[in-house]
């Protein structure tokens, strides 16, 4: 009798726990689906045909994350989202596209995909594209900005980092012990740990931290990074009318203030958002206009999770995904990643 009482209590507790996690999972997915972005007219003449579409983008660039927690915790730039935004803007028949972006960069694959999406949109619609940043437009962020007709940045913003980073290969030289705790992983080295791997194919265990990289492996990885870098500087040279040797030797992968970036022809002007809107209206000789902007709406649960993240620090750092990727992410000291 006692056995059955304990059994049913335990079973009931575990069942309740399972139901709880199922409900949380459903709510998180529902929250993710309810996070919408719709374009809304925010100013101008309702009757005007001179429509300026504004897309607000923030965060690192990477392809669709199916991690529901990440989708609610972080702002990031997903090429598929931008494609859907642009489809909606086509229906509005916009004349100007203004991309208001703050991004430290992203993975090469996502950056290249987003670049193609913007180029195809521009080719199909003949819409003039402006890029603007109020904080940071670096690396992969700058890569996609080269699709624009003109690039502007507010005073004090950060521009540049025209470079490519490959994955880091950490090598533990004669490790003695590994330990993990609340303060993270620690390693003691002095010969002691033996590691056995089952791999087939030369260099299949690439990035194995317990063996030293071979010279040809380092050379091979460097060639991949160099190939992407050549593509990057070629795009900048073609779209910004800057000689490749100038980019390679004088600009490099350094970061610049907006004023310095203007002097090096990386951007077209230093302006705040409001003055840029006025500039666009004047440059295109608009007597009237109206602006449509994407307004992101989170669900209540999405807002709660984002608030929890802000209060409790970085618990699900999406930037970790860049550590083992070839990426065009900005240097670590710029905080984002």
C-alpha positions as CSV (number, residue, x, y, z in Angstrom):
1,X,0.0,0.0,0.0
2,X,2.8,2.4,0.9
3,X,4.6,1.5,-2.3
4,X,1.7,2.4,-4.5
5,X,1.1,5.6,-2.6
6,X,4.8,6.7,-3.2
7,X,4.6,5.4,-6.7
8,X,1.6,7.5,-7.7
9,X,2.9,10.6,-5.9
10,X,6.1,10.3,-7.8
11,X,4.3,9.6,-11.1
12,X,2.0,12.5,-10.5
13,X,4.9,14.9,-9.8
14,X,6.8,13.8,-12.9
15,X,3.6,14.0,-15.0
16,X,3.0,17.6,-13.7
17,X,6.6,18.5,-14.5
18,X,6.3,17.1,-18.0
19,X,3.1,19.0,-18.6
20,X,4.7,22.2,-17.3
21,X,7.6,21.9,-19.7
22,X,5.2,21.1,-22.6
23,X,3.2,24.3,-21.8
24,X,6.3,26.4,-21.6
25,X,7.5,25.0,-24.9
26,X,4.1,25.8,-26.6
27,X,4.1,29.3,-25.2
28,X,7.7,30.0,-26.4
29,X,6.9,28.8,-29.9
30,X,3.7,30.8,-29.8
31,X,5.7,33.8,-28.6
32,X,8.1,33.4,-31.4
33,X,5.3,33.2,-34.0
34,X,3.6,36.3,-32.5
35,X,6.8,38.4,-32.9
36,X,5.7,40.2,-36.0
37,X,7.0,43.0,-38.1
38,X,4.5,45.1,-40.1
39,X,5.2,48.2,-42.1
40,X,3.3,51.2,-40.9
41,X,3.1,54.8,-42.2
42,X,4.8,56.9,-39.6
43,X,4.8,60.4,-41.2
44,X,4.1,62.3,-44.4
45,X,1.2,62.9,-46.8
46,X,-1.2,60.0,-46.9
47,X,-1.9,60.7,-50.6
48,X,1.8,60.9,-51.7
49,X,3.2,58.4,-54.2
50,X,6.8,59.2,-53.1
51,X,7.1,56.4,-50.6
52,X,10.2,55.9,-48.5
53,X,10.5,52.4,-46.9
54,X,12.6,52.1,-43.8
55,X,13.9,48.8,-42.5
56,X,15.4,48.8,-39.0
57,X,18.0,46.2,-38.4
58,X,20.1,45.5,-35.3
59,X,22.6,42.8,-34.3
60,X,24.8,40.2,-35.8
61,X,24.0,38.7,-39.2
62,X,23.3,34.9,-39.3
63,X,20.9,32.5,-40.9
64,X,17.6,31.5,-39.3
65,X,17.9,30.3,-35.7
66,X,15.4,27.7,-34.6
67,X,16.3,28.2,-31.0
68,X,13.2,29.8,-29.6
69,X,15.0,31.3,-26.6
70,X,17.5,33.0,-28.8
71,X,14.8,34.4,-31.0
72,X,13.2,36.1,-28.0
73,X,16.3,37.1,-26.2
74,X,18.3,38.7,-29.0
75,X,18.1,41.1,-31.8
76,X,19.8,39.7,-34.9
77,X,19.6,40.1,-38.7
78,X,18.2,37.1,-40.5
79,X,18.4,37.2,-44.3
80,X,15.1,35.4,-44.6
81,X,13.4,38.1,-42.5
82,X,14.8,40.8,-44.8
83,X,13.5,39.0,-47.9
84,X,10.0,39.0,-46.4
85,X,10.3,42.7,-45.5
86,X,11.3,43.5,-49.1
87,X,8.4,41.5,-50.5
88,X,6.1,43.6,-48.5
89,X,7.8,46.8,-49.6
90,X,7.4,45.8,-53.2
91,X,3.6,45.7,-52.6
92,X,3.8,49.2,-51.3
93,X,5.6,50.3,-54.4
94,X,8.3,52.3,-52.6
95,X,10.6,54.7,-54.4
96,X,13.4,54.8,-51.8
97,X,14.7,52.1,-49.4
98,X,16.5,53.3,-46.2
99,X,18.2,50.6,-44.2
100,X,18.7,51.8,-40.7
101,X,21.3,49.3,-39.4
102,X,23.6,48.7,-36.4
103,X,25.6,45.6,-36.9
104,X,29.1,44.3,-35.9
105,X,29.0,41.8,-38.8
106,X,28.2,38.1,-39.1
107,X,28.8,34.8,-40.8
108,X,30.1,34.8,-44.4
109,X,27.2,32.7,-45.6
110,X,24.5,34.9,-44.1
111,X,26.2,38.1,-45.1
112,X,26.6,36.9,-48.8
113,X,23.0,35.8,-48.8
114,X,21.7,39.1,-47.5
115,X,23.9,40.9,-50.1
116,X,22.3,39.0,-52.9
117,X,18.8,39.6,-51.6
118,X,19.4,43.4,-51.6
119,X,21.0,43.3,-55.0
120,X,18.1,41.4,-56.5
121,X,15.6,43.7,-55.0
122,X,17.4,46.7,-56.4
123,X,17.7,45.1,-59.8
124,X,14.0,44.2,-59.9
125,X,12.5,47.4,-58.5
126,X,15.1,50.1,-59.6
127,X,14.7,51.5,-56.1
128,X,17.4,53.7,-54.8
129,X,19.0,52.3,-51.6
130,X,20.5,54.3,-48.7
131,X,22.2,52.8,-45.7
132,X,22.4,54.6,-42.3
133,X,24.0,53.7,-39.0
134,X,23.8,55.4,-35.7
135,X,26.2,53.2,-33.8
136,X,28.2,50.5,-35.7
137,X,28.5,49.4,-39.3
138,X,31.4,47.0,-39.4
139,X,32.7,44.0,-41.2
140,X,29.7,42.0,-42.5
141,X,27.5,45.0,-41.8
142,X,29.7,47.1,-44.0
143,X,29.8,44.3,-46.6
144,X,26.1,44.5,-47.2
145,X,26.1,48.3,-47.1
146,X,28.2,48.3,-50.3
147,X,25.0,47.4,-52.1
148,X,23.6,50.9,-51.3
149,X,23.7,53.9,-53.6
150,X,24.9,55.9,-50.6
151,X,26.0,55.2,-47.0
152,X,25.6,57.7,-44.1
153,X,26.6,57.5,-40.5
154,X,25.9,59.6,-37.4
155,X,28.7,61.4,-35.6
156,X,30.6,59.1,-33.3
157,X,29.6,55.9,-35.0
158,X,32.1,53.1,-35.9
159,X,32.7,52.1,-39.5
160,X,35.1,49.6,-41.2
161,X,36.8,46.4,-40.2
162,X,37.1,45.3,-43.8
163,X,38.5,41.9,-43.0
164,X,37.6,38.2,-42.5
165,X,38.2,36.0,-39.5
166,X,38.7,32.3,-39.7
167,X,38.0,29.9,-36.8
168,X,40.6,29.8,-34.0
169,X,42.5,26.6,-33.4
170,X,43.4,26.3,-29.7
171,X,46.2,23.9,-29.0
172,X,46.7,22.5,-25.4
173,X,50.4,21.9,-25.2
174,X,51.0,18.7,-23.1
175,X,47.9,19.0,-20.9
176,X,47.8,17.4,-17.5
177,X,44.2,17.8,-16.5
178,X,41.0,19.4,-17.5
179,X,38.3,20.7,-15.1
180,X,35.0,22.5,-15.3
181,X,33.4,24.4,-12.6
182,X,31.3,27.5,-11.8
183,X,34.2,29.7,-12.9
184,X,34.5,27.9,-16.3
185,X,37.0,25.4,-17.7
186,X,40.6,25.2,-16.5
187,X,43.5,23.3,-18.0
188,X,46.7,22.2,-16.4
189,X,49.5,21.2,-18.7
190,X,52.6,19.1,-18.1
191,X,52.1,15.8,-20.1
192,X,49.5,13.5,-18.9
193,X,46.3,13.2,-20.9
194,X,46.0,10.7,-23.8
195,X,43.4,11.4,-26.4
196,X,42.1,8.7,-28.8
197,X,40.0,9.7,-31.8
198,X,38.4,7.6,-34.5
199,X,38.6,9.5,-37.8
200,X,39.0,8.6,-41.5
201,X,40.4,11.0,-43.9
202,X,43.4,13.3,-43.6
203,X,42.8,16.3,-41.3
204,X,39.3,15.0,-40.4
205,X,40.0,16.0,-36.8
206,X,40.6,19.6,-37.8
207,X,40.7,21.9,-34.7
208,X,41.5,19.0,-32.4
209,X,43.0,21.0,-29.4
210,X,45.2,18.1,-28.4
211,X,47.4,18.1,-31.4
212,X,49.5,20.7,-33.0
213,X,48.2,22.0,-36.4
214,X,50.2,20.9,-39.4
215,X,51.7,23.6,-41.6
216,X,49.7,22.6,-44.6
217,X,46.5,22.7,-42.5
218,X,47.2,26.3,-41.4
219,X,48.0,27.2,-45.0
220,X,44.8,25.6,-46.3
221,X,42.6,27.5,-43.8
222,X,44.4,30.8,-44.5
223,X,43.7,30.3,-48.3
224,X,40.0,30.0,-47.5
225,X,40.1,33.3,-45.5
226,X,42.2,35.0,-48.1
227,X,39.8,34.0,-50.9
228,X,36.8,35.6,-49.0
229,X,38.9,38.6,-48.2
230,X,39.7,39.2,-51.8
231,X,36.0,39.1,-52.6
232,X,35.2,41.5,-49.8
233,X,37.8,44.2,-50.9
234,X,36.8,43.7,-54.5
235,X,33.2,44.5,-53.6
236,X,34.2,47.6,-51.6
237,X,36.5,48.7,-54.4
238,X,33.9,48.4,-57.1
239,X,31.0,49.9,-55.2
240,X,32.8,52.7,-53.3
241,X,35.3,53.5,-56.2
242,X,38.3,52.9,-54.0
243,X,41.4,51.3,-55.4
244,X,42.1,47.7,-54.1
245,X,45.7,48.6,-53.1
246,X,44.3,51.5,-51.1
247,X,41.9,49.2,-49.2
248,X,44.6,46.6,-48.7
249,X,47.4,48.9,-47.7
250,X,45.9,52.1,-46.3
251,X,42.5,51.2,-45.0
252,X,43.0,47.6,-43.9
253,X,40.7,46.0,-41.3
254,X,40.9,48.9,-38.9
255,X,37.8,50.6,-37.6
256,X,37.2,54.3,-38.1
257,X,35.0,57.1,-36.8
258,X,32.3,58.4,-39.1
259,X,34.5,61.5,-39.9
260,X,37.5,59.3,-40.7
261,X,35.3,57.0,-42.8
262,X,34.1,59.9,-44.8
263,X,37.6,61.1,-45.5
264,X,38.5,57.6,-46.7
265,X,35.4,57.4,-48.9
266,X,33.9,54.5,-47.0
267,X,30.7,56.5,-46.4
268,X,29.1,59.5,-48.2
269,X,28.3,61.7,-45.3
270,X,28.0,62.3,-41.6
271,X,24.4,63.0,-40.6
272,X,21.8,62.1,-38.0
273,X,18.7,60.2,-38.9
274,X,16.4,63.2,-39.2
275,X,18.8,65.2,-41.3
276,X,19.3,62.2,-43.6
277,X,15.5,62.0,-44.2
278,X,15.5,65.7,-45.1
279,X,18.5,65.1,-47.4
280,X,16.8,62.2,-49.2
281,X,13.6,64.3,-49.8
282,X,15.7,67.2,-51.1
283,X,18.0,65.1,-53.3
284,X,15.1,63.3,-55.0
285,X,13.1,66.6,-55.4
286,X,10.0,65.4,-53.5
287,X,7.3,68.0,-52.9
288,X,5.5,65.5,-50.8
289,X,6.4,62.1,-49.3
290,X,5.4,59.4,-46.8
291,X,7.5,57.0,-44.8
292,X,6.6,53.4,-44.0
293,X,8.7,51.7,-41.3
294,X,8.8,48.2,-40.0
295,X,7.5,48.1,-36.4
296,X,8.5,45.0,-34.5
297,X,5.8,43.7,-32.2
298,X,6.7,41.1,-29.5
299,X,4.3,39.0,-27.6
300,X,4.0,39.6,-23.9
301,X,6.1,36.5,-23.2
302,X,8.7,37.7,-25.7
303,X,8.9,41.0,-23.9
304,X,9.2,39.3,-20.6
305,X,12.0,37.1,-21.8
306,X,13.9,40.0,-23.3
307,X,13.5,41.9,-20.1
308,X,14.7,39.0,-18.1
309,X,17.8,38.7,-20.3
310,X,18.6,42.4,-19.8
311,X,18.3,42.1,-16.0
312,X,20.2,38.9,-15.6
313,X,23.0,39.2,-18.1
314,X,24.0,37.3,-21.1
315,X,22.9,33.6,-20.6
316,X,22.4,32.4,-24.1
317,X,25.2,34.2,-26.1
318,X,24.5,33.8,-29.8
319,X,28.0,35.2,-30.5
320,X,29.4,31.8,-29.4
321,X,28.3,30.4,-32.8
322,X,30.8,32.6,-34.6
323,X,33.8,31.0,-32.8
324,X,34.0,28.1,-35.1
325,X,32.8,29.8,-38.3
326,X,34.5,31.7,-41.0
327,X,33.0,35.1,-40.5
328,X,33.1,38.7,-41.2
329,X,32.5,39.7,-37.6
330,X,34.0,42.8,-36.0
331,X,36.9,42.5,-33.5
332,X,36.0,41.2,-30.1
333,X,36.8,44.5,-28.4
334,X,33.7,46.1,-29.9
335,X,31.5,44.4,-27.3
336,X,28.8,42.8,-29.5
337,X,30.7,39.6,-30.3
